[in-house]
Every structure is written in structure tokens, then in C-alpha cells.
Amino acid sequence: MLLSNSLDVAVAEGFMKSDQVVSRIIMQDEMVLICPASHRFAGRASVPAGELAEESFLIREEGSGTREVFESVMSAHGVEYRVGGVLNNAEAIKLAVMEGMGISVISKLSVQREIGRGELHALRIRGMHFARNFSLFHHRNKYITPVLAEFMRMCEKPL
């Protein structure tokens, strides 16, 4: 849509593979391991990767930036995992984890409310860091109006 000028700007995770698109990182999002409040990991700050072999992971669909980060970090650390399900959005993953269908690695920002209510527990996998970048994208030849420039500045402000 950016390439066809149907969209002025986009905010998305990951990268766009086009020399026609300009991007700049506007935010980094930490991802955490989540489990139900009743899970054996609940109450812990971290877990060693070796304890994950028995677990069933709920992961995002193919092409998702969240899934790419998860797979990349797990592979880089030589950690094997079992996929218990593939879901196409964070809300579905949160609900499935709350129901005890598995555990997941997901955006810390997306689970703050559920953690605060005690429905989910977040922790880290020792020695591993999961993070993804959100970038602001626009066509390199896009005319940036003053209003669009202000919107882009607002997108770059920290939360």
C-alpha cells in the first residue's frame, strides 16, 4: 500500500524489503515468556532453557515478526521447543495460555493488563533476550505535509 501511495505511513514490526521505502526504528518492544498463573513457572523471575523441553509453545503464524524473533533467538541458543499450536494474533495466544493450553513468548506490552490482574505470569528465559523493533515506514518519494510530519513526530515519542 505504501508503494502504490494508498497509504501515507505505516508503523509495523520488522523490516520492509524495498529500496522505495524509508524506515526508522521508533520503539523496541521486549518479549517475555508467559504462562498461566497456575503454571509451575508462575512466581519465578526466570527459567533455564533446559526446563522448556516439556512445555508446549503457542506461537504466531508464519510471517509474523513475533514468530521470527522467537524462532531466531531459540535457534541461536540451540533451544529445541515443541509447538502446541499456531495462532494468528496476540489476543488468541493470551486466552489460550490463560486456559492452560501452553506457554508463549509474547510482547510484554501486550500482556501488562493480564499480568496486573494475576491471570498471566511473565518471566525470562535465562541467558536469552527477545526483542523486536517497531518502525515507521513511508515511500521515499512521499510528500510529507506538515500534518503528516507532526503525526510522524508523535509516533516517535516514547510511551
DSSP file (Angstrom, degrees, kcal/mol; ACC not computed):
  #  RESIDUE AA STRUCTURE BP1 BP2  ACC     N-H-->O    O-->H-N    N-H-->O    O-->H-N    TCO  KAPPA ALPHA  PHI   PSI    X-CA   Y-CA   Z-CA
    1    1 A M      >       0   0    0      0, 0.0     5,-2.3     0, 0.0     6,-1.2   0.000 360.0 360.0 360.0 -35.3    0.0    0.0    0.0
    2    2 A L  T > 5 +     0   0    0      4,-0.2     3,-1.1     1,-0.2   137,-0.2   0.914 360.0  51.7 -64.1 -41.5    2.9    2.3    0.6
    3    3 A L  T 3 5S+     0   0    0      1,-0.3    -1,-0.2     2,-0.1   135,-0.0   0.823 112.2  44.9 -66.1 -31.7    4.4    1.5   -2.8
    4    4 A S  T 3 5S-     0   0    0    135,-0.0    -1,-0.3     3,-0.0    -2,-0.2   0.363 112.9-117.6 -93.2   5.4    1.1    2.3   -4.5
    5    5 A N  T < 5S+     0   0    0     -3,-1.1    -3,-0.2    -4,-0.3    -2,-0.1   0.727  81.6 123.4  64.6  23.8    0.6    5.5   -2.5
    6    6 A S  S   <S+     0   0    0     -5,-2.3     2,-0.4     1,-0.2    -4,-0.2   0.603  74.4  41.5 -83.6 -13.1   -2.6    4.1   -1.0
    7    7 A L        -     0   0    0     -6,-1.2    -2,-0.2     1,-0.1    -1,-0.2  -1.000  66.6-156.1-137.6 133.3   -1.1    4.6    2.5
    8    8 A D  S    S-     0   0    0     -2,-0.4   131,-0.5     1,-0.3     2,-0.3   0.958  77.0  -9.5 -74.4 -51.9    0.9    7.6    3.7
    9    9 A V  E     -A  138   0A   0    129,-0.1     2,-0.3     2,-0.0    -1,-0.3  -0.934  60.2-156.2-142.6 162.8    2.8    5.9    6.5
   10   10 A A  E     -A  137   0A   0    127,-1.9   127,-3.1    -2,-0.3     2,-0.5  -0.995   7.5-153.3-141.7 146.5    2.8    2.6    8.4
   11   11 A V  E     +A  136   0A   0     -2,-0.3     2,-0.3   125,-0.2   125,-0.2  -0.991  37.7 144.0-117.1 123.3    4.0    1.5   11.8
   12   12 A A  E     -A  135   0A   0    123,-2.0   123,-3.1    -2,-0.5     2,-0.2  -0.976  48.1-103.1-153.5 161.9    4.9   -2.2   11.9
   13   13 A E  E    S+A  134   0A   0     -2,-0.3   121,-0.2   121,-0.2     2,-0.1  -0.542  82.6  14.4 -82.7 156.4    7.3   -4.6   13.4
   14   14 A G  S    S-     0   0    0    119,-1.5     2,-0.3    -2,-0.2    -2,-0.1  -0.423  93.6 -55.5  85.3-155.2   10.2   -6.0   11.3
   15   15 A F        -     0   0    0     -2,-0.1     2,-0.4   119,-0.0    -2,-0.1  -0.860  31.1-134.1-129.0 157.2   11.6   -4.7    8.0
   16   16 A M        -     0   0    0     -2,-0.3     2,-1.2     2,-0.1     5,-0.1  -0.958  16.2-142.2-112.6 135.6   10.4   -4.0    4.5
   17   17 A K        +     0   0    0     -2,-0.4     2,-0.3     3,-0.0    -2,-0.0  -0.558  62.9 102.6 -98.0  69.8   12.4   -5.3    1.7
   18   18 A S    >   -     0   0    0     -2,-1.2     3,-1.2     3,-0.2    -2,-0.1  -0.969  60.7-148.5-149.8 132.9   12.1   -2.4   -0.8
   19   19 A D  T 3  S+     0   0    0     -2,-0.3    -1,-0.1     1,-0.2    -2,-0.0   0.536  99.8  67.2 -76.6  -3.7   14.5    0.4   -1.7
   20   20 A Q  T 3  S+     0   0    0    119,-0.1   120,-3.4   120,-0.1     2,-0.5   0.533  90.0  76.7 -88.3  -8.0   11.5    2.5   -2.3
   21   21 A V  E <   -B  139   0A   0     -3,-1.2     2,-0.4   118,-0.3   118,-0.2  -0.896  66.1-153.7-112.3 131.4   10.5    2.5    1.4
   22   22 A V  E     -B  138   0A   0    116,-3.3   116,-2.0    -2,-0.5     2,-0.3  -0.826  20.6-179.5 -97.7 137.2   12.2    4.6    4.1
   23   23 A S  E     -B  137   0A   0     -2,-0.4     2,-0.3   114,-0.2   114,-0.2  -0.978  15.2-176.7-138.0 152.4   12.1    3.3    7.6
   24   24 A R  E     -B  136   0A   0    112,-1.6   112,-2.7    -2,-0.3     2,-0.2  -0.978  33.4-112.9-146.6 138.6   13.3    4.3   11.0
   25   25 A I  E     +B  135   0A   0     -2,-0.3   110,-0.3   110,-0.2     3,-0.1  -0.493  34.2 172.0 -69.5 130.4   13.0    2.4   14.3
   26   26 A I  E     +     0   0A   0    108,-3.0     2,-0.3     1,-0.4   109,-0.2   0.549  62.0  10.8-115.5 -14.0   10.7    4.2   16.7
   27   27 A M  E     -B  134   0A   0    107,-1.5   107,-3.2   131,-0.1     2,-0.4  -0.958  55.4-142.8-164.5 142.8   10.4    1.7   19.5
   28   28 A Q  E     -B  133   0A   0     -2,-0.3     2,-0.5   105,-0.2   105,-0.2  -0.934  19.5-158.2-108.2 137.2   11.8   -1.5   20.9
   29   29 A D  E     -B  132   0A   0    103,-3.2   103,-2.3    -2,-0.4     2,-0.3  -0.961   8.8-140.8-118.4 123.3    9.5   -4.0   22.4
   30   30 A E  E     -B  131   0A   0     -2,-0.5    78,-2.9   101,-0.2    79,-0.4  -0.598  13.9-148.4 -80.3 142.0   10.7   -6.6   24.9
   31   31 A M  E     -BC 130 107A   0     99,-2.9    99,-0.6    -2,-0.3     2,-0.3  -0.907  15.2-168.6-112.0 142.6    9.1  -10.0   24.6
   32   32 A V  E     - C   0 106A   0     74,-2.9    74,-2.5    -2,-0.4     2,-0.4  -0.873  28.4-104.9-128.8 158.4    8.7  -12.3   27.6
   33   33 A L  E     -DC 123 105A   0     90,-2.3    90,-2.4    -2,-0.3     2,-0.4  -0.692  41.4-162.9 -78.5 131.6    7.7  -15.9   28.4
   34   34 A I  E     +DC 122 104A   0     70,-3.4    70,-1.7    -2,-0.4    88,-0.2  -0.922  15.5 167.8-121.1 148.7    4.2  -16.1   29.6
   35   35 A C  E     -D  121   0A   0     86,-2.0    86,-2.8    -2,-0.4    68,-0.1  -0.944  43.1 -83.6-145.1 163.7    2.4  -18.9   31.5
   36   36 A P  E >   -D  120   0A   0      0, 0.0     3,-2.0     0, 0.0     6,-0.3  -0.327  43.0-110.8 -66.8 156.4   -0.9  -19.2   33.4
   37   37 A A  T 3  S+     0   0    0     82,-1.2    83,-0.1     1,-0.3    82,-0.1   0.723 119.4  53.5 -60.4 -21.2   -0.9  -18.1   37.0
   38   38 A S  T 3  S+     0   0    0     81,-0.2    -1,-0.3    60,-0.1    82,-0.0   0.428  85.5 114.7 -93.4   0.5   -1.3  -21.8   38.0
   39   39 A H  S X  S-     0   0    0     -3,-2.0     3,-1.2     1,-0.1    -4,-0.1  -0.269  79.5-114.6 -72.6 156.5    1.7  -23.0   36.0
   40   40 A R  T 3  S+     0   0    0      1,-0.3    -1,-0.1     3,-0.1    -3,-0.0   0.723 117.2  55.2 -63.9 -21.4    4.8  -24.5   37.7
   41   41 A F  T >  S+     0   0    0     -5,-0.1     3,-2.1     2,-0.1    -1,-0.3   0.668  81.3 115.7 -82.6 -17.5    6.8  -21.4   36.4
   42   42 A A  T <  S+     0   0    0     -3,-1.2     3,-0.1    -6,-0.3    -5,-0.1  -0.220  75.4  25.5 -57.7 138.6    4.5  -18.9   38.0
   43   43 A G  T 3  S+     0   0    0      1,-0.3     2,-0.3    79,-0.1    -1,-0.3   0.244  97.7 112.3  91.7 -12.2    6.1  -16.8   40.7
   44   44 A R    <   -     0   0    0     -3,-2.1    -1,-0.3     1,-0.1     3,-0.1  -0.662  60.0-148.8 -93.6 150.4    9.6  -17.3   39.2
   45   45 A A  S    S-     0   0    0     -2,-0.3    79,-2.1     1,-0.2     2,-0.3   0.773  79.8  -0.8 -84.3 -29.5   11.6  -14.4   37.7
   46   46 A S  E     -e  124   0B   0     77,-0.2    -1,-0.2    -5,-0.1    79,-0.2  -0.969  58.3-150.0-154.8 167.2   13.3  -16.7   35.2
   47   47 A V  E     -e  125   0B   0     77,-2.0    79,-2.3    -2,-0.3     2,-0.1  -0.997  27.9-112.5-141.3 140.4   13.7  -20.2   34.0
   48   48 A P    >   -     0   0    0      0, 0.0     3,-1.9     0, 0.0     4,-0.2  -0.474  29.2-119.1 -72.1 148.3   16.6  -22.1   32.4
   49   49 A A  G >  S+     0   0    0     77,-0.4     3,-1.9     1,-0.3     4,-0.3   0.809 109.5  69.3 -57.2 -31.3   16.2  -23.1   28.8
   50   50 A G  G >  S+     0   0    0      1,-0.3     3,-0.7     2,-0.2    -1,-0.3   0.735  91.2  60.1 -61.3 -23.0   16.6  -26.7   29.8
   51   51 A E  G <  S+     0   0    0     -3,-1.9     3,-0.4     1,-0.2    -1,-0.3   0.489  89.7  73.2 -83.1  -2.2   13.2  -26.7   31.6
   52   52 A L  G X  S+     0   0    0     -3,-1.9     3,-1.7    -4,-0.2    30,-0.3   0.641  70.2  85.6 -87.0 -14.4   11.3  -25.8   28.4
   53   53 A A  T <  S+     0   0    0     -3,-0.7    -1,-0.2    -4,-0.3    -2,-0.1   0.809  90.0  49.8 -59.1 -32.0   11.6  -29.2   26.7
   54   54 A E  T 3  S+     0   0    0     -3,-0.4    -1,-0.3    -4,-0.2     2,-0.1   0.576  97.3  93.9 -82.0  -9.4    8.5  -30.5   28.5
   55   55 A E    <   -     0   0    0     -3,-1.7    27,-0.6    -4,-0.1     2,-0.5  -0.455  69.1-134.6 -90.6 157.0    6.4  -27.4   27.5
   56   56 A S  E     -f   82   0C   0     -2,-0.1    47,-2.5    25,-0.1     2,-0.4  -0.949  23.8-147.0-108.7 121.4    4.1  -26.9   24.6
   57   57 A F  E     -fg  83 103C   0     25,-3.3    27,-3.1    -2,-0.5    28,-1.2  -0.735   5.7-151.1 -96.0 135.6    4.6  -23.5   22.9
   58   58 A L  E     -f   85   0C   0     45,-3.0    47,-0.4    -2,-0.4     2,-0.3  -0.921  29.9-178.2 -98.8 121.0    1.8  -21.5   21.3
   59   59 A I  E     -f   86   0C   0     26,-2.5    28,-2.8    -2,-0.6    47,-0.1  -0.770  26.2-100.9-123.5 164.9    3.4  -19.4   18.5
   60   60 A R  E     -f   87   0C   0     -2,-0.3    28,-0.2    26,-0.2     3,-0.1  -0.276  50.4 -83.4 -77.5 168.2    2.3  -16.9   15.9
   61   61 A E    >   -     0   0    0     26,-0.7     3,-1.9     1,-0.2     6,-0.3  -0.204  57.4 -76.5 -70.3 160.7    1.7  -17.7   12.3
   62   62 A E  T 3  S+     0   0    0      1,-0.3    -1,-0.2     5,-0.1     3,-0.1  -0.316 120.1  29.1 -55.3 135.3    4.3  -17.9    9.6
   63   63 A G  T 3  S+     0   0    0      1,-0.3    -1,-0.3    -3,-0.1     2,-0.2   0.253  86.2 132.3  94.3 -12.2    5.5  -14.4    8.5
   64   64 A S    <>  -     0   0    0     -3,-1.9     4,-2.3     1,-0.1    -1,-0.3  -0.530  57.6-139.7 -73.4 136.9    4.8  -12.8   11.9
   65   65 A G  H  > S+     0   0    0     -2,-0.2     4,-2.4     1,-0.2     5,-0.2   0.869 104.5  56.2 -62.5 -36.7    7.6  -10.7   13.3
   66   66 A T  H  > S+     0   0    0      1,-0.2     4,-2.4     2,-0.2    -1,-0.2   0.923 109.0  46.0 -60.4 -44.9    7.0  -12.0   16.7
   67   67 A R  H  > S+     0   0    0     -6,-0.3     4,-3.1     2,-0.2     5,-0.3   0.903 110.0  54.1 -65.6 -40.9    7.4  -15.6   15.4
   68   68 A E  H  X S+     0   0    0     -4,-2.3     4,-2.3     2,-0.2    -2,-0.2   0.916 111.0  45.3 -59.8 -43.9   10.6  -14.6   13.5
   69   69 A V  H  X S+     0   0    0     -4,-2.4     4,-2.6     2,-0.2     5,-0.3   0.945 114.1  49.3 -64.4 -47.7   12.2  -13.2   16.7
   70   70 A F  H  X S+     0   0    0     -4,-2.4     4,-2.5     1,-0.2     5,-0.2   0.951 114.8  43.1 -56.1 -53.6   11.1  -16.2   18.8
   71   71 A E  H  X S+     0   0    0     -4,-3.1     4,-2.4     1,-0.2    -1,-0.2   0.886 114.0  51.8 -62.5 -39.6   12.5  -18.7   16.3
   72   72 A S  H  X S+     0   0    0     -4,-2.3     4,-2.5    -5,-0.3    -1,-0.2   0.928 113.1  42.8 -64.0 -46.9   15.7  -16.7   15.7
   73   73 A V  H  X S+     0   0    0     -4,-2.6     4,-1.5     2,-0.2     6,-0.2   0.920 115.3  49.0 -68.2 -44.0   16.6  -16.4   19.4
   74   74 A M  H  <>S+     0   0    0     -4,-2.5     5,-2.8    -5,-0.3     3,-0.2   0.929 114.4  46.0 -61.1 -44.6   15.7  -20.0   20.2
   75   75 A S  H ><5S+     0   0    0     -4,-2.4     3,-1.5    -5,-0.2    -2,-0.2   0.908 108.2  55.7 -64.7 -43.0   17.7  -21.3   17.2
   76   76 A A  H 3<5S+     0   0    0     -4,-2.5    -1,-0.2     1,-0.3    -2,-0.2   0.802 112.8  43.1 -61.1 -28.8   20.7  -19.0   18.1
   77   77 A H  T 3<5S-     0   0    0     -4,-1.5    -1,-0.3    -3,-0.2    -2,-0.2   0.345 112.9-118.8 -98.0   4.5   20.8  -20.6   21.6
   78   78 A G  T < 5 +     0   0    0     -3,-1.5     2,-0.6     1,-0.2    -3,-0.2   0.796  59.1 155.1  65.8  28.8   20.3  -24.1   20.3
   79   79 A V      < -     0   0    0     -5,-2.8     2,-0.3    -6,-0.2    -1,-0.2  -0.801  30.4-154.0 -95.6 120.2   17.0  -24.5   22.2
   80   80 A E        -     0   0    0     -2,-0.6     2,-0.3    -3,-0.1   -28,-0.1  -0.674  17.3-178.0 -88.5 147.4   14.5  -27.0   20.8
   81   81 A Y        -     0   0    0     -2,-0.3     2,-0.5   -27,-0.1   -28,-0.1  -0.964  25.5-122.2-144.5 158.7   10.8  -26.5   21.6
   82   82 A R  E     -f   56   0C   0    -27,-0.6   -25,-3.3   -30,-0.3     2,-0.6  -0.901  21.9-137.7-106.5 127.4    7.6  -28.2   20.9
   83   83 A V  E     +f   57   0C   0     -2,-0.5   -25,-0.2   -27,-0.2     3,-0.1  -0.748  22.9 175.8 -86.5 120.6    4.8  -26.3   19.0
   84   84 A G  E     -     0   0C   0    -27,-3.1     2,-0.3    -2,-0.6   -26,-0.2   0.569  66.7 -12.7 -98.3 -13.1    1.4  -26.9   20.6
   85   85 A G  E     -f   58   0C   0    -28,-1.2   -26,-2.5   -25,-0.1     2,-0.5  -0.904  52.6-133.2 179.1 153.1   -0.5  -24.5   18.4
   86   86 A V  E     +f   59   0C   0     -2,-0.3     2,-0.3   -28,-0.2   -26,-0.2  -0.983  28.6 179.7-120.1 121.8   -0.2  -21.7   15.8
   87   87 A L  E     -f   60   0C   0    -28,-2.8   -26,-0.7    -2,-0.5    -2,-0.0  -0.901  27.2-138.3-125.0 151.9   -2.4  -18.7   16.4
   88   88 A N  S    S+     0   0    0     -2,-0.3     2,-0.3   -28,-0.2   -28,-0.1   0.308  77.4  33.4-100.1  11.2   -2.7  -15.6   14.3
   89   89 A N  S  > S-     0   0    0      1,-0.1     4,-1.7     0, 0.0     5,-0.1  -0.993  73.6-116.3-159.7 159.9   -3.0  -12.9   17.0
   90   90 A A  H  > S+     0   0    0     -2,-0.3     4,-2.8     1,-0.2     5,-0.2   0.851 110.9  57.6 -64.6 -37.0   -1.8  -11.9   20.5
   91   91 A E  H  > S+     0   0    0      1,-0.2     4,-2.4     2,-0.2    -1,-0.2   0.919 106.7  48.6 -62.5 -43.1   -5.3  -12.0   22.0
   92   92 A A  H  > S+     0   0    0      1,-0.2     4,-2.4     2,-0.2    -1,-0.2   0.903 112.0  49.8 -63.6 -40.5   -5.8  -15.6   20.9
   93   93 A I  H  X S+     0   0    0     -4,-1.7     4,-2.6     2,-0.2     5,-0.2   0.934 110.2  50.0 -63.9 -45.9   -2.4  -16.6   22.4
   94   94 A K  H  X S+     0   0    0     -4,-2.8     4,-2.6     1,-0.2    -2,-0.2   0.930 112.6  46.8 -58.9 -46.1   -3.1  -14.8   25.7
   95   95 A L  H  X S+     0   0    0     -4,-2.4     4,-1.6     1,-0.2    -1,-0.2   0.912 112.5  49.4 -63.5 -42.4   -6.5  -16.6   26.0
   96   96 A A  H  <>S+     0   0    0     -4,-2.4     5,-2.5     2,-0.2     6,-0.3   0.896 111.9  48.5 -65.3 -39.7   -5.1  -20.0   25.1
   97   97 A V  H ><5S+     0   0    0     -4,-2.6     3,-1.9     1,-0.2     5,-0.3   0.926 109.0  53.2 -65.2 -43.7   -2.2  -19.6   27.7
   98   98 A M  H 3<5S+     0   0    0     -4,-2.6    -1,-0.2     1,-0.3    -2,-0.2   0.830 106.6  54.1 -59.6 -31.2   -4.7  -18.5   30.4
   99   99 A E  T 3<5S-     0   0    0     -4,-1.6    -1,-0.3    -5,-0.2    -2,-0.2   0.427 120.3-111.1 -83.7   1.0   -6.7  -21.7   29.6
  100  100 A G  T < 5S+     0   0    0     -3,-1.9    -3,-0.2     2,-0.2    -2,-0.1   0.717  77.4 132.5  81.2  20.7   -3.5  -23.8   30.2
  101  101 A M  S   <S-     0   0    0     -5,-2.5     2,-0.3     1,-0.2    -4,-0.2   0.543  77.4 -57.4 -82.9  -6.5   -3.1  -24.8   26.5
  102  102 A G        -     0   0    0     -6,-0.3     2,-0.3    -5,-0.3   -45,-0.2  -0.956  56.4 -84.4 158.0-173.1    0.6  -24.0   26.5
  103  103 A I  B     -g   57   0C   0    -47,-2.5   -45,-3.0    -2,-0.3     2,-0.3  -0.745  38.0-170.1-119.5 170.4    3.1  -21.2   27.1
  104  104 A S  E     -C   34   0A   0    -70,-1.7   -70,-3.4    -2,-0.3     2,-0.5  -0.982  28.1-123.1-155.3 163.7    4.3  -18.5   24.8
  105  105 A V  E     +C   33   0A   0    -47,-0.4     2,-0.3    -2,-0.3   -72,-0.2  -0.983  50.1 153.8-111.5 123.3    6.8  -15.7   24.2
  106  106 A I  E     -C   32   0A   0    -74,-2.5   -74,-2.9    -2,-0.5     2,-0.1  -0.904  49.4 -65.0-147.6 165.2    4.9  -12.5   23.5
  107  107 A S  E  >  -C   31   0A   0     -2,-0.3     4,-0.6   -76,-0.3     3,-0.3  -0.338  35.1-143.6 -57.9 128.6    5.2   -8.7   23.7
  108  108 A K  T >4 S+     0   0    0    -78,-2.9     3,-0.9     1,-0.2     4,-0.4   0.869 101.6  57.3 -61.8 -36.4    5.5   -7.6   27.3
  109  109 A L  G >4 S+     0   0    0    -79,-0.4     3,-0.7     1,-0.2     4,-0.3   0.858 101.8  55.6 -61.6 -35.4    3.3   -4.5   26.4
  110  110 A S  G 34 S+     0   0    0     -3,-0.3    -1,-0.2     1,-0.2    -2,-0.2   0.635 111.8  41.4 -76.8 -12.8    0.5   -6.7   25.2
  111  111 A V  G <X S+     0   0    0     -3,-0.9     4,-2.4    -4,-0.6     5,-0.2   0.317  78.6 104.5-116.7   8.5    0.2   -8.7   28.5
  112  112 A Q  H <> S+     0   0    0     -3,-0.7     4,-2.5    -4,-0.4     5,-0.2   0.900  83.0  49.3 -57.8 -42.8    0.5   -6.0   31.1
  113  113 A R  H  > S+     0   0    0     -4,-0.3     4,-1.7     1,-0.2    -1,-0.2   0.934 112.7  46.5 -63.9 -45.9   -3.2   -5.9   31.9
  114  114 A E  H  4>S+     0   0    0      2,-0.2     5,-2.3     1,-0.2     6,-1.3   0.844 113.0  49.8 -67.1 -34.3   -3.4   -9.7   32.3
  115  115 A I  H ><5S+     0   0    0     -4,-2.4     3,-1.3     4,-0.2    -1,-0.2   0.925 109.4  52.1 -67.4 -44.3   -0.3   -9.8   34.5
  116  116 A G  H 3<5S+     0   0    0     -4,-2.5    -2,-0.2     1,-0.3    -1,-0.2   0.827 110.2  48.5 -60.7 -33.2   -1.7   -7.0   36.7
  117  117 A R  T 3<5S-     0   0    0     -4,-1.7    -1,-0.3    -5,-0.2    -2,-0.2   0.476 115.3-116.3 -86.3  -2.6   -4.9   -8.9   37.2
  118  118 A G  T < 5S+     0   0    0     -3,-1.3    -3,-0.2    -4,-0.3   -81,-0.1   0.647  84.1 117.4  78.7  14.4   -3.0  -12.1   38.0
  119  119 A E  S   <S+     0   0    0     -5,-2.3   -82,-1.2    -6,-0.2     2,-0.3   0.781  78.4  25.6 -83.9 -29.0   -4.3  -14.0   35.0
  120  120 A L  E     -D   36   0A   0     -6,-1.3     2,-0.4   -84,-0.2    -2,-0.2  -0.925  68.0-145.3-131.5 156.7   -0.8  -14.5   33.5
  121  121 A H  E     -D   35   0A   0    -86,-2.8   -86,-2.0    -2,-0.3     2,-0.4  -0.984  13.4-155.3-122.2 136.1    2.7  -14.6   34.8
  122  122 A A  E     +D   34   0A   0     -2,-0.4     2,-0.3   -88,-0.2   -88,-0.2  -0.893  22.3 154.9-111.7 141.6    5.7  -13.2   32.8
  123  123 A L  E     -D   33   0A   0    -90,-2.4   -90,-2.3    -2,-0.4     2,-0.3  -0.931  34.8-107.9-152.2 174.1    9.3  -14.3   33.2
  124  124 A R  E     -e   46   0B   0    -79,-2.1   -77,-2.0    -2,-0.3     2,-0.6  -0.734  20.7-124.6-107.4 156.7   12.5  -14.5   31.3
  125  125 A I  E >   -e   47   0B   0      3,-0.3     3,-2.1    -2,-0.3   -79,-0.0  -0.917  46.7-106.0 -96.8 120.1   14.4  -17.4   29.8
  126  126 A R  T 3  S+     0   0    0    -79,-2.3   -77,-0.4    -2,-0.6     3,-0.1  -0.136  98.3   7.9 -53.6 132.9   17.9  -17.3   31.4
  127  127 A G  T 3  S+     0   0    0      1,-0.2     2,-0.4   -79,-0.1    -1,-0.3   0.511 109.7 101.5  77.6   5.2   20.6  -16.0   29.0
  128  128 A M    <   -     0   0    0     -3,-2.1     2,-0.4     2,-0.0    -3,-0.3  -0.949  49.8-165.7-126.0 143.7   18.1  -15.1   26.3
  129  129 A H        -     0   0    0     -2,-0.4     2,-0.6    -3,-0.1   -97,-0.1  -0.986   2.7-165.7-131.1 123.2   16.7  -11.8   25.2
  130  130 A F  E     + B   0  31A   0    -99,-0.6   -99,-2.9    -2,-0.4     2,-0.3  -0.932  23.7 151.5-108.6 120.1   13.7  -11.5   22.9
  131  131 A A  E     - B   0  30A   0     -2,-0.6     2,-0.3  -101,-0.2  -101,-0.2  -0.995  21.4-167.1-146.3 150.0   13.1   -8.0   21.4
  132  132 A R  E     - B   0  29A   0   -103,-2.3  -103,-3.2    -2,-0.3     2,-0.4  -0.967  17.4-129.7-135.3 154.0   11.6   -6.7   18.3
  133  133 A N  E     - B   0  28A   0     -2,-0.3  -119,-1.5  -105,-0.2     2,-0.5  -0.815   7.2-150.0-105.1 142.9   11.6   -3.3   16.7
  134  134 A F  E     -AB  13  27A   0   -107,-3.2  -108,-3.0    -2,-0.4  -107,-1.5  -0.937  22.6-167.6-106.1 134.6    8.7   -1.2   15.5
  135  135 A S  E     -AB  12  25A   0   -123,-3.1  -123,-2.0    -2,-0.5     2,-0.5  -0.868  22.2-129.6-123.9 155.2    9.5    1.1   12.7
  136  136 A L  E     -AB  11  24A   0   -112,-2.7  -112,-1.6    -2,-0.3     2,-0.4  -0.907  32.7-166.9-100.8 128.7    7.8    3.9   10.9
  137  137 A F  E     +AB  10  23A   0   -127,-3.1  -127,-1.9    -2,-0.5     2,-0.3  -0.903  16.2 159.5-120.8 144.7    7.7    3.5    7.1
  138  138 A H  E     -AB   9  22A   0   -116,-2.0  -116,-3.3    -2,-0.4  -129,-0.1  -0.975  47.6 -88.2-154.0 159.0    6.9    5.8    4.2
  139  139 A H  E >   - B   0  21A   0   -131,-0.5     3,-1.9    -2,-0.3  -118,-0.3  -0.425  37.1-126.6 -65.6 140.2    7.6    5.9    0.5
  140  140 A R  T 3  S+     0   0    0   -120,-3.4    -1,-0.1     1,-0.3  -119,-0.1   0.751 110.1  45.3 -65.1 -22.3   10.9    7.6   -0.2
  141  141 A N  T 3  S+     0   0    0   -121,-0.4    -1,-0.3     2,-0.1     2,-0.2   0.275  83.7 131.1-100.8  10.3    9.2   10.0   -2.7
  142  142 A K    <   -     0   0    0     -3,-1.9     2,-0.6     1,-0.1  -134,-0.0  -0.425  61.0-126.3 -66.5 131.6    6.2   10.7   -0.4
  143  143 A Y        -     0   0    0     -2,-0.2     2,-0.9     1,-0.0    -1,-0.1  -0.707  23.5-145.5 -76.3 121.1    5.4   14.4    0.0
  144  144 A I        -     0   0    0     -2,-0.6    -1,-0.0     4,-0.1    -2,-0.0  -0.794  12.8-156.9 -95.7 105.3    5.4   14.9    3.8
  145  145 A T     >  -     0   0    0     -2,-0.9     4,-2.8     1,-0.1     5,-0.2  -0.307  31.7-105.8 -71.7 162.6    2.8   17.5    4.6
  146  146 A P  H  > S+     0   0    0      0, 0.0     4,-2.1     0, 0.0     5,-0.1   0.888 122.9  50.4 -57.2 -38.8    3.1   19.5    7.9
  147  147 A V  H  > S+     0   0    0      2,-0.2     4,-2.2     1,-0.2     5,-0.1   0.923 112.2  46.3 -66.3 -43.6    0.3   17.4    9.4
  148  148 A L  H  > S+     0   0    0      1,-0.2     4,-2.5     2,-0.2    -1,-0.2   0.893 110.6  53.5 -65.3 -39.6    1.9   14.2    8.3
  149  149 A A  H  X S+     0   0    0     -4,-2.8     4,-2.1     2,-0.2    -1,-0.2   0.902 109.4  48.4 -61.3 -40.7    5.2   15.4    9.7
  150  150 A E  H  X S+     0   0    0     -4,-2.1     4,-2.3     2,-0.2    -2,-0.2   0.907 110.3  51.4 -66.4 -41.7    3.6   16.1   13.1
  151  151 A F  H  X S+     0   0    0     -4,-2.2     4,-2.0     1,-0.2    -2,-0.2   0.923 109.8  49.8 -59.3 -44.5    2.0   12.7   13.1
  152  152 A M  H  X S+     0   0    0     -4,-2.5     4,-1.1     1,-0.2    -1,-0.2   0.883 109.3  51.3 -63.9 -38.6    5.3   11.1   12.4
  153  153 A R  H  X S+     0   0    0     -4,-2.1     4,-0.6     1,-0.2     3,-0.3   0.901 108.6  52.1 -63.5 -40.2    6.9   13.1   15.2
  154  154 A M  H >< S+     0   0    0     -4,-2.3     3,-1.0     1,-0.2    -2,-0.2   0.882 105.7  54.7 -63.6 -37.8    4.2   11.9   17.6
  155  155 A C  H 3< S+     0   0    0     -4,-2.0    -1,-0.2     1,-0.2    -2,-0.2   0.800 105.2  54.6 -64.4 -28.5    4.8    8.3   16.6
  156  156 A E  H 3< S+     0   0    0     -4,-1.1    -1,-0.2    -3,-0.3    -2,-0.2   0.581  84.2 103.4 -84.4 -10.0    8.5    8.7   17.6
  157  157 A K  S << S-     0   0    0     -3,-1.0  -131,-0.0    -4,-0.6    -3,-0.0  -0.524  80.7-108.5 -74.7 138.4    7.7    9.9   21.1
  158  158 A P              0   0    0      0, 0.0    -1,-0.1     0, 0.0  -131,-0.1  -0.296 360.0 360.0 -64.0 150.6    8.3    7.3   23.8
  159  159 A L              0   0    0      0, 0.0    -2,-0.1     0, 0.0  -132,-0.0   0.476 360.0 360.0 -68.3 360.0    5.2    5.9   25.5
